[in-house]
Amino acid sequence: MQFTIVFLLLISASLNVYSQNAKDFTNEIFLKRLNKDSLYLNLKKKIVSEFAPEKPGQWGEFVKGVVRNINTRNKIIAFTFDACGGKNGNGYDKELIDFLQNEKVPATVFVSGKWIDANFKAFLDLSKDTLFEIDNHGLNHKPCSTDGKSAYGIKGTSDIGEAFDEMEANALKIEAITKYKPHYYRSATAFIDETCVTMAAKTGITVVSYGVLSGDGVAFASDSVIEDNVIRKIKPGAIVIMHLNHPEWYTCEAMRKIVPELRQMGYTFVRLDDFEKSNLIK
């Protein structure tokens, strides 16, 4: 693993073209740049060679090695918000972000490359706000699979090479824009296979799922339903999954109820980066 990490540091250095010009970092342009980078291509070839013979193993949201909660008895929880991107997921819930900022609620935001392309300025603003931690939701928002499995109607990556690009290319893209390389990854739909989890660990990435499913990803689920899902299932150390890419849905309305209720219950809120990886439950 040490060899791989050193390789990734060299790749980051070779792509040291920090910019805030959206046109420099569209998925298409950035992937073309990576495909001309010998260090990236050599590491990808090494990873493919190592993992191609492996069977995919279990497929799901909670396979071996995936983080679900923070290991603590203290009344803390981590709100995580997915910014999915794509044809039906390119929105930006500014009202939700304003609420979190006004209430000083820290959160972890998992962003896809597609969402960044559609919301470049909003992404920059989020990345500069220390209240929020930016993490990786995949380059093209595909479930991470070594053999093309699907989840919720979304076809996953077709092989090891595409799975590597889905994780690593988006991590490098985020780093090239923000100077911070995320080390947490949530697959699109949170579905992933065991081989992808092992491959992620090889490159220093920890795969995160969730401990509490808010249900806000169901189109137009009511704020009361979302509130009930969170409050009923909450426990110390819970990682809560929500979304910020559908402003027309009721996530913000639900959070206006959830935050004061949890505070009244004695809970405080954290980002994943506020804890060492050893404090996360797999």
Wavefront OBJ file of the C-alpha trace (Angstrom):
o trace
v 0.000 0.000 0.000
v 2.872 2.398 0.790
v 4.108 2.124 -2.805
v 0.638 2.984 -4.096
v 0.311 6.018 -1.834
v 3.697 7.342 -2.973
v 2.547 6.889 -6.581
v -0.605 8.887 -5.864
v 1.406 11.712 -4.315
v 3.511 11.865 -7.468
v 0.366 11.933 -9.611
v -1.030 14.790 -7.517
v 2.203 16.696 -8.052
v 2.128 16.037 -11.802
v -1.402 17.468 -11.955
v -0.467 20.520 -9.935
v -2.496 22.889 -12.097
v -4.725 24.431 -9.470
v -7.416 26.555 -11.057
v -10.857 27.919 -10.410
v -11.859 27.872 -14.057
v -14.742 25.461 -14.516
v -13.739 24.685 -18.114
v -10.417 23.250 -16.935
v -12.104 20.560 -14.868
v -15.102 19.116 -16.641
v -15.123 15.335 -16.337
v -14.326 14.936 -20.023
v -11.348 17.295 -20.003
v -9.954 16.121 -16.672
v -10.145 12.424 -17.611
v -8.386 13.182 -20.906
v -5.621 14.856 -18.900
v -5.303 11.813 -16.645
v -5.183 9.502 -19.654
v -2.093 11.373 -20.847
v -0.411 11.158 -17.448
v 2.017 8.216 -17.404
v 2.024 8.004 -13.608
v -1.761 7.725 -13.461
v -1.861 5.195 -16.285
v 0.897 3.082 -14.723
v -0.845 2.995 -11.362
v -4.173 2.154 -13.005
v -2.478 -0.677 -14.921
v -0.958 -1.989 -11.669
v -4.323 -1.874 -9.867
v -6.137 -3.579 -12.753
v -3.484 -6.299 -12.914
v -3.724 -6.902 -9.174
v -7.512 -6.940 -8.820
v -8.813 -8.212 -12.174
v -8.477 -11.877 -11.087
v -10.550 -11.227 -7.929
v -14.229 -12.131 -7.733
v -16.520 -9.177 -6.957
v -17.705 -10.702 -3.697
v -20.708 -9.354 -1.830
v -22.670 -6.491 -3.399
v -24.557 -3.986 -1.279
v -24.490 -0.957 0.984
v -22.823 -2.646 3.952
v -20.231 -5.075 2.635
v -17.095 -5.879 4.602
v -14.838 -2.875 5.124
v -17.512 -0.193 4.660
v -17.959 2.416 7.417
v -21.454 2.791 8.903
v -21.037 4.732 12.153
v -18.620 6.530 14.433
v -17.423 4.415 17.337
v -18.514 6.474 20.333
v -20.930 6.468 23.235
v -21.127 10.246 23.197
v -24.197 11.912 21.758
v -22.647 13.031 18.501
v -23.797 12.368 14.951
v -22.491 13.132 11.465
v -24.857 14.553 8.882
v -23.686 13.594 5.391
v -25.201 15.070 2.233
v -24.798 13.555 -1.223
v -24.540 15.843 -4.269
v -25.249 13.252 -6.933
v -25.273 15.015 -10.283
v -26.501 13.805 -13.630
v -29.649 14.387 -15.650
v -32.027 14.188 -12.689
v -29.714 15.215 -9.891
v -27.894 18.445 -10.761
v -29.816 20.733 -8.409
v -28.388 22.693 -5.477
v -30.374 23.195 -2.275
v -29.034 26.628 -1.330
v -31.763 27.052 1.278
v -30.525 23.918 3.047
v -26.908 25.136 3.020
v -28.005 28.550 4.324
v -29.828 26.813 7.162
v -26.785 24.724 8.100
v -24.599 27.822 8.034
v -27.015 29.900 10.113
v -27.356 27.101 12.674
v -23.625 26.333 12.570
v -24.274 22.658 11.813
v -21.107 21.031 10.402
v -21.614 18.433 7.696
v -19.788 16.143 5.289
v -20.682 16.642 1.630
v -20.066 13.860 -0.899
v -19.832 15.379 -4.395
v -19.714 13.700 -7.787
v -17.734 15.027 -10.731
v -20.977 15.529 -12.619
v -22.404 17.668 -9.835
v -19.229 19.758 -9.709
v -19.492 20.381 -13.461
v -23.072 21.613 -13.092
v -22.491 23.661 -9.916
v -18.894 24.825 -10.055
v -19.315 28.101 -8.158
v -21.460 26.479 -5.462
v -18.835 23.752 -5.119
v -16.083 26.338 -4.689
v -18.115 28.146 -2.040
v -18.729 24.911 -0.117
v -15.078 23.913 -0.332
v -13.991 27.236 1.189
v -16.381 26.996 4.144
v -14.691 25.140 7.020
v -18.126 24.142 8.330
v -18.237 21.600 5.516
v -15.963 18.691 4.666
v -15.800 17.777 0.969
v -15.616 14.093 0.086
v -15.856 11.891 -2.988
v -19.120 10.614 -4.555
v -17.551 9.328 -7.769
v -16.630 10.888 -11.097
v -19.808 9.926 -12.965
v -22.052 8.957 -10.048
v -22.033 5.227 -10.772
v -22.381 2.416 -8.238
v -18.893 0.996 -7.787
v -18.828 -2.483 -9.316
v -16.219 -4.661 -10.963
v -18.735 -6.325 -13.287
v -21.419 -3.765 -14.138
v -24.033 -4.531 -11.497
v -26.867 -2.029 -11.093
v -28.605 -0.428 -8.128
v -31.847 1.565 -8.190
v -31.754 1.454 -11.979
v -28.268 2.955 -12.241
v -25.715 0.757 -14.019
v -22.477 0.434 -12.113
v -18.911 0.673 -13.367
v -18.200 -2.158 -15.780
v -14.762 -3.323 -14.623
v -11.758 -2.626 -12.361
v -10.413 0.111 -14.630
v -13.649 2.076 -14.689
v -14.119 1.568 -10.944
v -10.619 2.968 -10.378
v -11.427 6.037 -12.503
v -14.738 6.511 -10.695
v -13.000 6.735 -7.335
v -9.518 8.036 -7.998
v -10.156 10.449 -10.878
v -12.792 12.295 -8.871
v -10.547 12.438 -5.805
v -7.792 13.969 -7.945
v -10.269 16.345 -9.586
v -11.418 17.622 -6.185
v -7.791 18.005 -5.120
v -6.850 19.878 -8.291
v -9.616 22.409 -7.643
v -9.435 22.735 -3.842
v -5.879 21.573 -2.936
v -7.510 19.024 -0.618
v -7.718 15.370 -1.595
v -10.661 13.589 0.023
v -9.994 10.252 1.672
v -13.628 9.192 2.165
v -15.721 7.825 -0.672
v -19.394 6.946 -0.945
v -20.435 5.062 -4.040
v -23.486 6.232 -5.955
v -26.539 4.695 -4.235
v -24.011 3.508 -1.574
v -23.859 0.132 -3.372
v -20.377 -1.309 -3.872
v -18.749 -4.719 -4.132
v -16.080 -6.162 -1.854
v -13.297 -6.005 -4.431
v -13.903 -2.273 -4.938
v -13.732 -1.736 -1.165
v -10.386 -3.549 -1.003
v -9.104 -1.600 -4.013
v -10.161 1.667 -2.378
v -8.220 0.791 0.771
v -5.162 0.081 -1.389
v -5.239 3.691 -2.561
v -5.848 5.142 0.910
v -9.607 5.622 0.478
v -12.153 4.638 3.152
v -15.599 3.713 1.849
v -18.513 5.209 3.804
v -22.148 4.110 3.767
v -24.535 5.163 6.543
v -26.090 4.165 9.848
v -29.332 6.123 9.470
v -31.244 6.321 6.194
v -33.228 9.559 6.209
v -35.351 8.578 3.233
v -35.037 12.021 1.642
v -33.823 10.339 -1.547
v -37.371 9.151 -2.213
v -38.900 11.770 -4.482
v -41.051 14.206 -2.525
v -40.995 12.215 0.703
v -42.633 14.511 3.236
v -40.630 16.435 5.802
v -42.516 14.563 8.540
v -41.499 11.186 7.112
v -37.847 12.249 6.853
v -37.948 13.679 10.369
v -39.439 10.466 11.760
v -36.868 8.299 9.974
v -33.987 10.216 11.534
v -35.325 10.783 15.053
v -36.601 7.226 15.426
v -33.322 5.610 14.336
v -30.799 8.034 15.795
v -28.116 6.810 18.200
v -24.697 8.017 19.370
v -22.190 7.995 16.522
v -24.760 7.668 13.735
v -23.799 8.657 10.203
v -26.965 10.075 8.618
v -27.350 10.058 4.829
v -29.243 12.907 3.140
v -29.075 14.870 -0.121
v -28.522 18.459 -1.241
v -29.137 18.117 -4.965
v -32.947 18.314 -4.985
v -34.041 21.735 -3.709
v -37.595 20.941 -4.812
v -37.813 18.099 -2.264
v -38.261 18.455 1.498
v -34.816 17.910 3.013
v -34.453 21.473 4.247
v -37.935 21.520 5.778
v -37.128 18.263 7.579
v -33.790 19.579 8.853
v -35.530 22.615 10.355
v -37.343 20.143 12.601
v -34.571 17.576 13.083
v -31.776 19.875 14.255
v -33.604 21.462 17.208
v -35.072 18.092 18.221
v -31.664 16.453 18.285
v -30.166 19.350 20.181
v -32.933 19.042 22.751
v -32.034 15.344 23.030
v -28.446 16.349 23.817
v -26.832 15.650 20.430
v -24.082 17.666 18.798
v -22.917 17.471 15.192
v -19.536 16.637 13.633
v -17.812 16.074 10.298
v -16.173 12.727 9.521
v -12.765 14.403 9.429
v -13.229 15.389 13.073
v -12.360 11.775 13.929
v -9.462 9.471 13.207
v -10.287 6.646 10.830
v -9.754 4.233 13.715
v -12.859 5.734 15.358
v -15.112 4.631 12.519
v -17.023 1.353 12.672
v -16.719 -0.978 9.688
l 1 2 3 4 5 6 7 8 9 10 11 12 13 14 15 16 17 18 19 20 21 22 23 24 25 26 27 28 29 30 31 32 33 34 35 36 37 38 39 40 41 42 43 44 45 46 47 48 49 50 51 52 53 54 55 56 57 58 59 60 61 62 63 64 65 66 67 68 69 70 71 72 73 74 75 76 77 78 79 80 81 82 83 84 85 86 87 88 89 90 91 92 93 94 95 96 97 98 99 100 101 102 103 104 105 106 107 108 109 110 111 112 113 114 115 116 117 118 119 120 121 122 123 124 125 126 127 128 129 130 131 132 133 134 135 136 137 138 139 140 141 142 143 144 145 146 147 148 149 150 151 152 153 154 155 156 157 158 159 160 161 162 163 164 165 166 167 168 169 170 171 172 173 174 175 176 177 178 179 180 181 182 183 184 185 186 187 188 189 190 191 192 193 194 195 196 197 198 199 200 201 202 203 204 205 206 207 208 209 210 211 212 213 214 215 216 217 218 219 220 221 222 223 224 225 226 227 228 229 230 231 232 233 234 235 236 237 238 239 240 241 242 243 244 245 246 247 248 249 250 251 252 253 254 255 256 257 258 259 260 261 262 263 264 265 266 267 268 269 270 271 272 273 274 275 276 277 278 279 280 281 282
